[in-house]
Amino acid sequence: MTETVTDYEHGRTRVFHLDHTTGAPESATISDLQAALGVDQMDAAHVQRVVISELGDMTLSQFLASGYDTNPAKLAARENALNALTGVAFIVRSAAFPDRPVTLNTEGDADLVATFDDPAVVDAFTPEIESPSAEGILTPPPVKSPPSDKAMAGRVAMIALLVMALLVLVIVLIA
């Protein structure tokens, strides 16, 4: 099975499990996940590696609920599968894939256990509208032209007349 991370996807969290890695399950790294998914590039800042045995009394579903503010109703649907995991789980945010669109290979060593949307994301953005009415370039708003030389000369003349009128008024009041 494959899954595609589209150009416009954001706010999605995926939980992967590498249960077919060679050696101890706790030795799985982000590089192993990247190779298992078949992607060229991943931003490690958006991938969290969780050693399940180090969670102590906390289950993976509780970890997701508290650390990632996952929707409780959607989390409950995958709770048994999440809590049954052992070894290492990887929590991968959409931003971990800088080269999009990218197709994730989930048929090999990387098992996609669950996918959750962030609560702040209302709906995923839909693709661009494919319609003739959506084509073309919108015209920019009209640009206000600078004042002409005649307009500037008129403003200067008006100010000069006001100054002369004030001078005449001052002379009349003094006399």
C-alpha positions in Angstrom: 0.0 0.0 0.0 1.2 3.5 -0.7 0.1 6.9 0.7 0.7 10.3 -0.9 1.6 13.5 0.8 0.2 16.2 -1.4 1.5 19.7 -2.1 -1.2 21.3 -0.1 -1.3 18.9 2.9 -0.6 20.4 6.3 -1.5 19.5 9.9 -1.5 15.8 9.5 0.3 13.4 11.8 1.2 9.8 10.9 2.4 7.1 13.2 4.8 4.5 11.7 6.2 1.4 13.1 9.3 -0.4 11.9 8.9 -4.0 13.0 11.0 -5.7 10.4 14.3 -3.9 11.1 17.4 -5.9 11.5 18.8 -6.0 15.0 17.0 -4.8 18.1 13.8 -2.9 17.4 15.0 0.0 19.6 17.9 0.5 17.2 15.6 1.8 14.4 16.5 5.3 13.3 15.0 8.1 11.3 17.3 7.0 8.4 15.8 3.5 8.6 12.3 5.0 8.4 13.3 7.2 5.4 14.7 4.2 3.6 11.6 2.1 4.4 9.3 4.7 3.2 11.3 5.2 0.0 11.7 9.0 0.3 14.8 10.9 -0.7 14.5 13.6 2.0 12.9 14.0 5.4 13.2 17.0 7.8 14.2 15.3 11.1 12.8 18.3 13.0 9.3 17.1 12.2 9.9 13.4 13.1 9.8 12.1 16.6 11.3 8.8 17.4 9.5 7.2 20.4 11.0 4.1 22.2 7.8 2.6 23.6 9.5 0.9 26.5 10.7 4.3 27.7 7.2 5.7 28.0 6.8 3.9 31.4 3.2 3.7 32.5 2.1 5.9 29.7 0.7 4.2 26.5 1.4 5.5 23.0 -2.2 6.6 22.6 -1.9 8.7 25.9 1.4 10.1 24.6 -0.3 11.2 21.4 -3.3 12.7 23.2 -1.1 14.7 25.6 1.8 15.6 23.3 0.0 16.1 20.0 -3.5 17.1 21.2 -4.9 14.3 19.0 -8.7 14.2 18.6 -9.9 11.7 21.3 -12.6 10.2 19.1 -10.2 9.5 16.3 -7.6 8.3 18.7 -10.1 5.8 20.3 -10.6 4.2 16.9 -6.9 3.3 16.7 -6.1 3.0 20.4 -5.7 -0.8 20.5 -3.4 -0.9 17.5 -1.3 1.9 18.9 -1.0 0.4 22.4 -0.1 -3.0 21.0 3.1 -1.6 19.4 6.5 -2.6 20.8 10.0 -1.3 19.9 10.1 2.1 18.2 7.3 4.2 16.8 7.8 7.3 14.6 5.5 10.2 14.8 5.8 12.1 11.5 4.2 15.5 10.7 3.3 16.6 7.2 6.1 19.2 7.3 8.7 16.3 7.4 8.4 16.0 3.7 9.9 19.1 2.0 9.8 17.6 -1.5 6.1 17.3 -2.2 4.1 15.6 -3.6 5.7 12.4 -2.3 4.5 8.8 -2.3 5.2 6.9 0.8 5.8 3.1 0.5 4.0 1.5 3.4 4.1 -2.0 2.0 7.6 -2.8 3.1 9.2 -2.4 6.5 7.3 0.8 7.5 3.8 0.0 8.8 1.4 3.0 8.8 -0.4 2.5 12.1 -2.5 5.7 12.2 -3.1 9.0 10.6 -4.5 12.0 12.5 -5.3 15.6 11.6 -4.4 18.4 13.9 -7.4 19.9 15.7 -6.6 23.4 14.4 -7.0 22.1 10.8 -10.6 22.4 9.9 -10.5 20.8 6.5 -7.7 19.9 4.2 -7.2 22.3 1.4 -8.7 21.1 -1.8 -6.8 21.1 -5.1 -6.7 24.0 -7.4 -10.0 24.7 -9.3 -9.9 23.3 -12.8 -12.2 25.6 -14.7 -11.9 28.1 -17.5 -13.4 30.8 -15.3 -10.4 30.3 -12.9 -7.9 30.9 -15.7 -6.1 34.2 -16.4 -4.6 37.0 -14.5 -6.5 39.4 -12.4 -6.0 43.0 -13.3 -4.2 45.0 -10.6 -6.1 47.9 -9.0 -5.8 51.2 -10.9 -2.7 53.2 -10.0 -3.2 56.8 -8.9 -1.3 59.0 -11.3 1.0 61.6 -9.9 -0.3 65.2 -10.0 0.5 67.1 -13.2 2.7 70.2 -13.4 -0.4 72.4 -13.9 -2.0 71.0 -10.8 1.2 71.7 -8.8 1.4 75.2 -10.2 -2.2 75.9 -9.2 -1.6 74.7 -5.7 1.5 77.0 -5.4 -0.4 79.9 -6.7 -3.3 79.3 -4.2 -0.8 79.3 -1.3 0.8 82.5 -2.6 -2.5 84.2 -2.8 -3.4 83.2 0.8 -0.1 84.5 2.1 -0.6 87.8 0.3 -4.2 88.1 1.6 -2.9 87.5 5.2 -0.3 90.2 4.7 -2.8 92.7 3.4 -5.1 91.9 6.4 -2.2 92.4 8.9 -1.4 95.8 7.3 -5.0 96.9 7.4 -5.3 96.0 11.1 -2.1 97.8 12.0 -3.1 101.0 10.1 
